[in-house]
Amino acid sequence: MILSICITSYKRVNELKRCLLSISTIYSDDVEIIISEDCSPLKYEIKKMVDSLRDRISFKLTFNSNEDNIGYDRNLKKLIDLANGKYILFLSDDDSIYPGALDRLIPFLMKNNYKFIYTPFENLNGEMARKSIDSYEIKNGKESAARNIYNFILFSGLIFLRESVKDISANRFVNLNYFQVYLGLVSVYKYGGYYFDCILVKEHGDGENAFGTTSLGEHAKGLVDRKKSYSNIEYNKGLINVIRIFDNDFNENTMSFFEKEYGLRTASGLIIAAKNNELETYWEKLKELDIKYGLLPYVYYYAIKILGVNIMEKIFMCPKKILLSKRKRELM
């Protein structure tokens, strides 16, 4: 078995159905699909839907339903434990596989032995995201790990050599919702990896917020509707904790790079919040984050207040695109 497509599932029946029906490849004997449903209120409806599709799916299909709600992070680990493939491809139940992508990916996996691979995806706006200029090999080490943090955030389309991550526990990450970021940091730090320039995933993002539902931690109470412009700040609290765990484990300081990058990227969040009439709420929550993101967010905020969001959007986006493009070239 070359590839285990590992799908997290929680409370999304129709979205999971769309996801499953999107999976297609001529290499069906080399692929298995594993679904781990995290004891949601719709678990029986989800199982019934999956069973109804078995005759239409030409892959080995495994459905697991957790006896208790263990949360997103430990559910990712559950998928790793259930997988049989050489490689694990993580996929959210409200995303889908891009047509023809697996027919390109699987031959690449057959010929190579990288410990970690990531791919670009089509985002909610129909634009390519996590996109670089061309395929390239990722060097191992602290700098590569730090510079790729944002590439680990969407777990759909992240591919891990199962053997290299199977012994990493998720117990420290309950309700942080970014276990895959830790896996990515460890993989690139130790082994490096590969960026495969093939759009693999279509991000839909139309399912109900499925993170932070477990009762195992207090962080779940802080999460808000993903449609709120400031929801990303609540999630970022978990991300910051994950980066700190990694830095503590390996005596490194990838946080310093993340803080600089985060300060640069706050322009987008502030602009979106202003357009949604949530600027003040977003700004107050942003200031609560326990990181040193510098002066840029303050410049962005007061510029929006003085000049207006439409003018500042035009001003902000040009230098941001230039700087992020520079970051992508530095990764290569």
Beta strands, then each sheet from edge to edge (+ up, - down):
strand 1: 3-9
strand 2: 31-37
strand 3: 60-65
strand 4: 87-92
strand 5: 95-97
strand 6: 116-118
strand 7: 121-122
strand 8: 128-129
strand 9: 136-138
strand 10: 158-161
strand 11: 193-195
strand 12: 201-203
sheet 1: 3+ 2+ 1+ 4+ 10- 6+ 11+ 9-
sheet 2: 5+ 12- 7- 8+
end
